[in-house]
């Protein structure tokens, strides 16, 4: 090639400049993230309660008591009637905190829980950010403080609870199911055995098993895996529970016998059903009947109905290719039917808000495409009228509005100004409106179980040759 032509070609080649420092857009985004984090901090101070790691003090005191040679379940926190209520495996996991001051243990738990929340949000938002061509780091940086300000998160962090950690364990299995369904896309020939195993998703079920061994209520996810015929994940979860439980018996036999032989059945160790923080179906019924305990037969009947509805809707969501909504419905159902669901247990509203917001965006984008095609072709809509230009903007408004209302409800948490406790004060002390506010979170959970929409084909996690239902055209999109 002549020298002159070579020079001309080099001139036409694109010049890639390495940016120096941060561009203006990144600086603005960092500023927005800082503003959102500060607003979330103010919201916690405005709508949260005084937090002093109350539950962490019980766990820490029980760990110290146990480490000093006493029986774990004989511990009673000073100035309370509360003791350790988790299975022995949870006690073993918390035992190292006996070597830390209680304040430091609470801070470590808060930092790890926030990190776990950020990791979960990264997994949940990645498919949405990729589809919308949105920076993932920015979406996660905004979503983490917003989610941390909600009632379940701030209560978990402020009281030193473990709900965000259990939430992360369960959602890890969701990621495992995704990877298992697309294992050929993740595993490269050059990957080592460990990476091949991780990206294969063969470990899916371990997180649910560990969460069940800690708190028992995640066992409903095992039932969901069985109903949807995800046999490998279900078997892995059951095997994990059995291995952990049997291992606990081998290591701390007396505590295991004490827990499964008595402590597990002592429901009074947890609290009365009518307590305002209990936003389960049982708590709702107890307060509506203005009784300390929920009417047993009525609660059981409604719990069975909610269980059947929640699991059937979760199975349908999965069959239509939306595993995230399926998991969310199972988690919400667990919160509703559990006899005691404190507000810090209700972390499943976080993915519910994400599902509603994404459904709104999907519907808006879909209707915008329909309107564009109709405009180009000059065709009328189904009613014989041309679609107005604002129609795509309004499509999805219902789901977007529901996401905003749900977020504000769990941000403000209107139950606390109307908190009452029998027999001192009736739950109708502030009239019908007060009773409605005191039960607002429980009512929202029931509505979500019955009406949370799923997104066909959004996040399919099919694997194996058979599934619970044939793959529909909607699930292939």
C-alpha positions in Angstrom: 0.0 0.0 0.0 1.4 3.5 -0.9 2.6 5.6 2.0 0.1 8.4 1.2 -2.9 6.0 1.1 -1.8 4.4 4.4 -1.8 7.8 6.1 -5.2 8.6 4.8 -6.6 5.3 6.2 -5.1 6.1 9.6 -6.9 9.5 9.5 -10.2 7.8 8.8 -9.8 5.3 11.6 -11.8 6.2 14.8 -9.7 7.7 17.5 -10.4 6.3 21.0 -9.6 8.8 23.7 -9.1 7.6 27.2 -11.2 9.9 29.4 -9.4 11.7 32.2 -11.2 11.7 35.5 -15.0 11.6 35.7 -17.3 13.0 33.1 -20.1 15.4 34.0 -22.9 12.8 33.8 -21.1 10.5 36.2 -20.5 13.4 38.6 -24.2 14.3 38.4 -25.2 10.7 39.1 -22.9 10.4 42.1 -24.5 13.6 43.4 -28.0 12.1 42.9 -27.0 9.0 44.7 -25.6 11.0 47.7 -28.9 13.1 47.8 -31.0 9.9 47.7 -28.9 8.3 50.5 -29.2 11.4 52.6 -33.0 11.5 52.0 -33.3 7.9 53.0 -31.3 8.6 56.2 -33.7 11.4 57.0 -36.7 9.2 56.3 -35.4 6.5 58.7 -35.2 9.2 61.4 -38.6 10.6 60.6 -40.6 7.4 60.2 -38.5 4.8 62.0 -38.5 4.0 65.7 -35.7 4.4 68.2 -33.2 1.6 67.5 -30.7 0.3 69.9 -30.0 -3.2 68.6 -32.6 -4.6 70.9 -32.8 -8.1 69.3 -29.1 -8.2 68.8 -28.7 -7.7 72.6 -30.8 -10.8 73.1 -28.7 -12.9 70.6 -25.4 -11.5 72.0 -26.5 -12.2 75.5 -27.6 -15.8 74.7 -24.3 -16.4 72.8 -22.2 -15.2 75.8 -24.4 -17.2 78.2 -24.0 -20.3 76.1 -20.2 -19.8 75.7 -19.9 -19.6 79.5 -21.3 -23.1 79.8 -25.0 -22.5 80.4 -27.9 -24.0 78.6 -28.8 -21.9 75.5 -32.6 -21.9 75.9 -32.5 -21.1 79.6 -31.2 -17.6 78.8 -33.6 -14.7 79.6 -32.5 -11.2 78.6 -32.3 -8.8 81.6 -35.5 -6.7 82.2 -37.5 -8.8 79.7 -39.2 -12.2 79.5 -37.5 -12.9 76.1 -35.0 -15.6 75.3 -33.3 -17.3 72.3 -36.0 -18.7 70.0 -34.0 -19.8 66.9 -32.9 -23.5 66.2 -29.5 -24.7 67.5 -27.9 -24.2 64.1 -28.6 -20.5 64.3 -27.1 -20.5 67.8 -23.9 -22.0 66.4 -23.8 -19.4 63.6 -24.2 -16.6 66.1 -21.7 -18.1 68.7 -18.7 -16.1 67.4 -20.3 -12.8 68.3 -19.8 -13.8 72.0 -16.2 -12.5 71.5 -17.4 -9.0 70.3 -19.0 -6.2 72.2 -22.7 -6.0 71.6 -22.5 -2.7 69.8 -19.8 -3.8 67.5 -21.7 -7.0 66.8 -24.8 -4.9 65.8 -22.7 -2.7 63.5 -21.1 -5.7 61.8 -24.5 -7.2 61.3 -25.8 -4.0 59.8 -22.9 -3.6 57.4 -23.1 -7.2 56.3 -26.9 -6.9 55.9 -26.6 -3.8 53.8 -24.0 -5.5 51.6 -26.3 -8.5 51.2 -29.2 -6.2 50.2 -27.0 -4.5 47.6 -25.9 -7.9 46.2 -29.6 -9.0 46.0 -30.6 -5.8 44.3 -27.8 -6.2 41.8 -29.1 -9.7 40.9 -32.7 -8.4 40.6 -32.0 -5.2 38.7 -29.5 -6.6 36.3 -32.0 -8.0 33.7 -34.0 -4.8 33.9 -31.0 -2.5 33.6 -29.6 -4.6 30.6 -33.0 -4.4 28.9 -33.3 -0.6 29.4 -29.6 0.0 28.6 -29.2 1.6 32.1 -26.0 1.6 34.1 -26.3 -1.2 36.6 -24.1 0.5 39.3 -26.3 3.6 39.2 -29.5 1.6 39.5 -28.1 -0.4 42.5 -26.7 2.7 44.1 -30.1 4.4 44.0 -32.1 1.3 45.0 -30.0 0.3 48.0 -30.7 3.3 50.2 -34.3 3.5 49.0 -34.8 -0.2 50.0 -32.9 0.2 53.3 -35.2 3.0 54.3 -38.3 0.8 54.1 -39.9 -0.5 57.3 -38.7 -4.2 57.0 -35.1 -3.1 56.2 -34.7 -0.4 58.8 -36.3 -2.6 61.5 -33.9 -5.4 60.6 -30.9 -3.1 60.7 -31.9 -1.2 63.8 -32.8 -4.2 65.9 -29.9 -6.4 64.7 -32.1 -8.9 63.0 -31.1 -11.5 60.3 -33.9 -11.1 57.8 -31.9 -9.5 55.0 -29.3 -12.2 55.3 -32.0 -14.9 55.0 -33.5 -13.0 52.1 -30.1 -13.0 50.4 -29.7 -16.8 50.9 -33.1 -17.5 49.3 -32.5 -15.1 46.4 -29.2 -16.7 45.8 -31.1 -19.8 44.8 -33.1 -17.7 42.3 -29.8 -16.8 40.7 -28.8 -20.4 40.7 -32.0 -21.4 38.9 -31.3 -18.7 36.3 -27.8 -19.9 35.8 -28.9 -23.6 35.6 -31.4 -22.7 32.9 -28.7 -21.0 30.9 -25.7 -22.9 32.0 -24.3 -23.1 28.4 -24.2 -19.3 28.2 -22.2 -18.9 31.4 -19.7 -21.8 31.4 -16.7 -21.3 29.1 -14.4 -24.2 28.1 -11.5 -22.5 29.8 -13.3 -22.2 33.2 -12.0 -24.4 36.0 -14.0 -27.0 37.9 -15.1 -24.6 40.6 -16.3 -21.9 38.2 -18.1 -24.6 36.2 -19.9 -25.8 39.3 -20.8 -22.2 40.4 -22.2 -21.2 37.0 -23.9 -24.5 36.4 -26.4 -23.6 39.2 -26.3 -27.2 40.4 -26.1 -25.8 44.0 -29.5 -24.1 43.8 -31.5 -25.1 46.9 -28.6 -24.7 49.4 -29.7 -21.2 50.2 -33.3 -22.1 50.9 -32.1 -25.1 53.0 -29.8 -22.9 55.1 -32.5 -20.3 55.6 -35.0 -23.0 56.6 -32.5 -24.4 59.1 -32.2 -20.9 60.7 -35.9 -19.8 60.8 -38.2 -22.7 59.6 -40.7 -20.5 57.7 -38.7 -20.6 54.4 -39.7 -24.2 54.2 -42.6 -23.0 52.1 -40.1 -22.4 49.3 -39.3 -26.1 49.4 -43.0 -26.9 48.9 -43.0 -24.4 46.0 -40.0 -26.2 44.4 -41.8 -29.5 44.7 -45.1 -28.2 43.3 -43.3 -26.8 40.3 -41.3 -30.0 39.9 -37.9 -28.5 40.3 -36.8 -31.7 41.9 -33.1 -31.2 42.0 -33.3 -27.8 43.8 -36.0 -29.2 46.1 -33.8 -32.3 46.9 -30.8 -30.1 47.5 -32.8 -27.9 49.9 -34.2 -30.8 51.8 -30.7 -32.4 52.0 -29.2 -29.2 53.3 -31.8 -28.9 56.0 -31.3 -32.5 57.1 -27.5 -32.2 57.0 -27.5 -29.0 59.0 -30.0 -30.3 61.5 -28.4 -33.7 62.0 -25.0 -32.0 62.3 -26.4 -29.7 65.0 -27.6 -32.8 66.9 -24.1 -34.3 66.6 -22.4 -31.1 67.8 -24.9 -29.7 70.4 -27.2 -32.6 71.2 -28.7 -31.3 74.4 -29.7 -28.0 72.8 -31.1 -29.7 69.8 -33.3 -32.0 71.9 -34.4 -29.0 74.0 -35.4 -27.0 71.0 -37.2 -29.7 69.0 -38.7 -31.3 72.1 -40.1 -28.1 73.7 -38.9 -24.7 72.7 -40.3 -25.0 69.1 -43.8 -25.5 70.4 -43.7 -22.7 73.0 -45.4 -20.0 71.0 -45.7 -17.7 74.0 -41.9 -17.1 73.8 -42.4 -15.1 70.7 -45.3 -12.8 71.7 -49.0 -12.3 71.5 -50.8 -12.4 68.2 -52.5 -9.0 68.5 -49.3 -7.0 69.0 -49.2 -4.3 66.4 -45.9 -5.3 64.9 -47.4 -8.7 64.0 -48.7 -7.9 60.5 -49.7 -11.5 59.6 -53.2 -12.8 58.9 -53.3 -14.0 62.5 -52.4 -10.6 63.8 -55.0 -9.0 61.6 -57.8 -11.3 62.8 -56.8 -10.9 66.4 -57.0 -7.1 66.2 -60.2 -7.1 64.2 -61.8 -9.4 66.9 -60.1 -7.2 69.6 -58.7 -10.3 71.1 -55.2 -11.3 72.3 -55.2 -14.4 70.1 -56.7 -15.0 66.6 -59.8 -17.2 66.3 -58.2 -20.5 65.6 -60.6 -22.1 63.2 -61.1 -18.9 61.2 -57.4 -18.2 61.0 -56.7 -21.8 59.8 -59.4 -21.6 57.2 -58.2 -18.3 55.7 -54.6 -19.4 56.0 -55.3 -22.5 53.9 -57.1 -20.4 51.3 -54.2 -17.8 51.1 -51.7 -20.7 51.0 -53.5 -22.4 48.0 -53.9 -19.1 46.2 -50.3 -17.9 46.8 -48.7 -21.2 45.7 -50.9 -21.6 42.6 -50.2 -18.0 41.5 -46.5 -18.6 42.1 -46.6 -21.8 40.0 -48.4 -20.0 37.2 -45.9 -17.1 37.3 -43.0 -19.5 36.9 -44.8 -21.4 34.1 -45.2 -18.1 32.3 -41.5 -17.4 32.7 -41.3 -15.0 35.7 -39.3 -16.8 38.4 -38.8 -13.5 40.4 -42.5 -12.9 40.8 -42.9 -16.6 41.7 -40.4 -16.3 44.5 -41.9 -13.0 45.6 -45.4 -14.6 45.9 -44.1 -17.5 47.9 -42.3 -15.1 50.3 -45.4 -12.9 50.6 -47.6 -15.9 51.3 -45.2 -17.0 54.0 -45.5 -13.6 55.7 -49.3 -13.8 55.5 -49.9 -17.3 56.8 -47.2 -17.3 59.5 -48.8 -16.9 63.0 -46.2 -14.2 63.8 -44.8 -11.9 61.1 -43.1 -8.9 62.6 -42.6 -5.9 60.4 -38.9 -6.7 60.0 -40.0 -10.1 58.4 -41.7 -8.4 55.5 -38.7 -8.0 53.2 -40.6 -9.5 50.3 -42.2 -6.2 49.6 -38.9 -5.1 48.1 -39.0 -7.4 45.1 -42.8 -6.8 44.9 -42.1 -3.1 44.3 -39.5 -4.0 41.6 -41.9 -6.3 39.9 -44.7 -3.6 39.8 -42.3 -0.9 38.6 -40.9 -3.2 35.8 -44.4 -4.3 34.8 -45.4 -0.6 34.4 -42.3 0.1 32.2 -42.9 -3.1 30.1 -46.6 -2.2 29.5 -45.7 1.4 28.6 -43.0 0.3 26.1 -45.3 -2.4 24.6 -48.1 0.1 24.1 -45.7 2.7 22.6 -44.7 0.1 20.0 -48.3 -0.7 19.2 -49.1 3.0 18.9 -46.1 3.6 16.7 -47.1 0.7 14.3 -50.7 1.9 14.3 -49.5 5.5 13.5 -47.3 4.3 10.6 -50.0 2.0 9.1 -52.9 4.4 9.8 -54.9 1.6 11.4 -57.4 2.3 14.2 -57.3 0.7 17.5 -59.5 -2.2 18.7 -62.4 0.3 19.5 -62.3 1.7 15.9 -60.7 5.0 17.1 -57.2 6.2 16.6 -55.0 6.0 19.7 -54.3 9.4 21.2 -50.6 10.3 21.4 -50.7 10.2 25.2 -52.0 6.6 25.3 -48.5 4.9 25.7 -47.7 7.3 28.5 -50.8 6.3 30.5 -50.4 2.6 29.8 -48.8 1.0 32.9 -49.9 3.9 35.1 -51.9 1.5 37.3 -48.8 -0.7 38.0 -46.5 2.3 38.4 -48.9 3.9 40.8 -49.3 0.7 42.8 -45.4 0.6 43.1 -45.3 4.1 44.4 -48.2 3.6 46.8 -46.7 0.4 48.1 -43.3 2.0 48.6 -44.7 5.0 50.5 -46.9 2.8 52.6 -43.9 0.8 53.8 -41.8 3.9 54.1 -44.2 5.8 56.3 -45.5 2.7 58.0 -48.7 4.2 59.5 -49.2 1.4 62.0 -47.1 3.0 64.8 -49.2 6.0 65.6 -52.1 3.6 66.2 -50.2 1.0 68.2 -52.4 -0.6 70.9 -52.0 -3.5 73.2 -54.6 -5.6 74.9 -55.8 -5.8 77.6 -54.8 -2.2 78.4 -56.1 -0.5 75.3 -58.7 -1.7 72.7 -57.5 -1.9 69.1 -60.6 0.2 68.2 -59.5 3.0 70.5 -59.0 5.3 67.5 -62.1 4.3 65.6 -62.4 2.5 62.3 -59.7 4.6 60.6 -57.2 3.8 63.4 -58.0 0.1 63.1 -57.4 0.3 59.3 -54.1 2.0 59.8 -52.9 -0.4 62.5 -53.6 -3.3 60.0 -52.5 -1.5 56.8 -49.4 -3.5 56.2 -51.1 -6.8 56.7 -53.9 -5.8 54.3 -51.3 -4.8 51.7 -49.6 -8.2 51.9 -52.9 -10.0 51.3 -53.7 -7.7 48.3 -50.2 -8.5 46.9 -50.7 -12.2 47.2 -54.0 -12.0 45.4 -53.2 -9.4 42.8 -49.4 -9.0 42.2 -49.0 -9.3 38.4 -46.3 -11.3 36.7 -44.4 -10.6 33.6 -44.6 -13.3 31.0 -41.2 -14.3 29.7 -39.4 -11.8 31.9 -37.0 -14.2 33.7 -37.6 -17.8 32.7 -35.7 -20.4 34.8 -36.7 -23.6 33.2 -34.3 -26.5 33.3 -34.4 -30.1 32.5 -36.6 -31.7 29.8 -39.9 -31.2 31.6 -41.5 -28.4 33.5 -44.7 -28.0 35.4 -46.5 -26.7 32.3 -45.5 -26.5 28.6 -43.5 -23.4 27.7 -46.0 -20.9 26.1 -45.2 -18.4 23.4 -45.3 -15.7 26.0 -42.6 -17.4 28.0 -40.3 -17.6 25.0 -40.2 -13.8 24.5 
